[in-house]
Amino acid sequence: MNIRIAALLLFLMVLTGCSKPLPEDKLMYAGEWQSREMYLLILPDGTVAYERLKNGGTTSINGPLKEFNGDNFVVGFGPFNSNFEVSEPPHLVDGQWQMVVDGVRLTRSPD
């Protein structure tokens, strides 16, 4: 597992040059967000790492955040994009930051 994390961090550092920083009004999206079936890391520099378990398979995306469309955001390179639908933007619930992305409620890990 540690090798996987180290490889992911190295990959994210390489991507940093391709990403745009989060807009000031979207900085609340930054952080490590998790649920049982989804992991989402959004760095303030616009780097995104995503993994989701669904129907017995895994989908993962690592890339720069291209843009926000309202609360939704787009991640990818050139024509290879993934759209993330945010039905509930980051907000506090009982002292924990939560948001709903692609129908999954995520909780932000403490800083």
Helices and strands as residue ranges (DSSP letters): H 2-15, G 16-18, G 24-29, E 31-34, E 38-42, E 47-54, E 57-69, E 72-77, E 80-84, E 86-93, E 96-101, E 104-108
